[in-house]
């Protein structure tokens, strides 16, 4: 398993000084990534960034780990060589933040309700291999799978599988209010949608997290500029998601208005891509999709829009993971409008192709609008396309793509777990994370099932290479770039370099203030 989080301090004073509690008040983190829901059963998106800190999972990732380790569980293992029976024993005397006991039945309830609710925006798609959940006594839970799945422990470690209190969460419906009852390192003290989440230490927590602070407030911003202004003013201590490229470059300049600030850079597996909706008569045409793939200039997007803070990506599986290829570059090479015209002409398409591209205004950072303007410029400069751009805020954007309303739309993907499986499986099948059915039977019925029989993930490279080639041949998904994670941090804060898990989700318990130099 390749480690995908490698954090290094590129400016500032390092890690000198003792760590303190919160004499100066709660640590305040800024981000442009607000949750779409507070219920794990309804979220397969950036809401997990909050969930990781307030809901507990059976397995999770201690700092530095790239494979799941026990958290609410005391231990977990496959009971068979075929990876079809997975058994966990809970820690003793677990409690939710409200004092209610966590037993095996609560674990079963939490998992079963995800499948029963089957929310369009929820993580039920991650549980495709789960046949049943059985309990034995108060502490033993057994997951029986309908097929071999060596990735199942990774699924259990995702924040979407957070444990919920059966007395507080309905079995067949999403909880709608702004309250949360979890068993994570923190409890949600208060929440204002789109504004802030106030987290305080959960006194009932039992798990691996070594909390280095007592409270964290997460403030949600509409754009990078507003967030950076708050950082420079001392209103927030650290930024997480959403820094614009220009702001990253500006913040890396020492002195002046950046005095006392530093940039922490992380290597991530986050990717950005386009989705073609087969319900649209133009996006349904293979020649149109392949022509777009032949025209798009990833390097120009990375350089002009993102100031080289991202890297061009030529496969849905990012660099750093076992099985990564450069399949799109291998097939299409450099951008070439003449080749694109030939693709369309051979398919009998001689008119200018109208395409509507959709993007979200408030999920992937302030540069998203500039990225789509650059895509429009590239496509129209070829003389082959007429592009209309449209956008929505994330909450309504999700609803739109789940209903199949967008001909072509942008998505980002932060991995549920660090394995190539998670950059292919969520996007294919009749039920997937994109709301656009993509049967891809060779992938779903042969390649993925075969790869999941193999616990040694180094032995599945050929299957993932074959799957990626199918994705290139279909061109239903068009990878654009692979991100890097940049945290802007007040130099009085410690722990930023340890705070990202393998899915690049912030573990806020690692943050603390320095008391001396």
Secondary structure, 3 states (H helix, E strand, C coil): CCCCCCEEECCCCCCCCCEECCCCCCEEEEECCCCCCCCHHHCCCCCHHHHHHHCCCCEECCCCCCCCEECCEEEEEECCCCCCEEEEEECCCCECCCCCECCHHHHHHHHHHHHHHCCCCCHHHHHCCEEEEEEECCCEEEEEECCCCCCHHHHHCCHHHCCCCCCCCCCCCCCCCCCCCCCCCEEEEEEECCCEEEEEECCCCCCCCCCCCCEEEEEECCCHHHHHHHHHCCCCCEECCCCCHHHHHHHCCCCHHHCCEEEEEEEEEEEEEEEECCCCCCCCCHHHHHHHHHHCCHHHHHHHHCCCCEEECCCCCCCCCCCCCCHHHHHHCCCCHHHHHHHHHHCCCCCCEEEEEEEECCCCCCCHHHHHHHHHHHHHHCCCEEEEEEEECHHHHHHHHHCCCCCEEEEEECCCCCCHHHHCHHHCECCCCCCCCECCHHHHHHHHHHHCCCCCHHHHHHHHHHHHHHHHHHCCEEEEEEEEEEEEEECCEECHHHCECCCCCECHHHCEEECCC
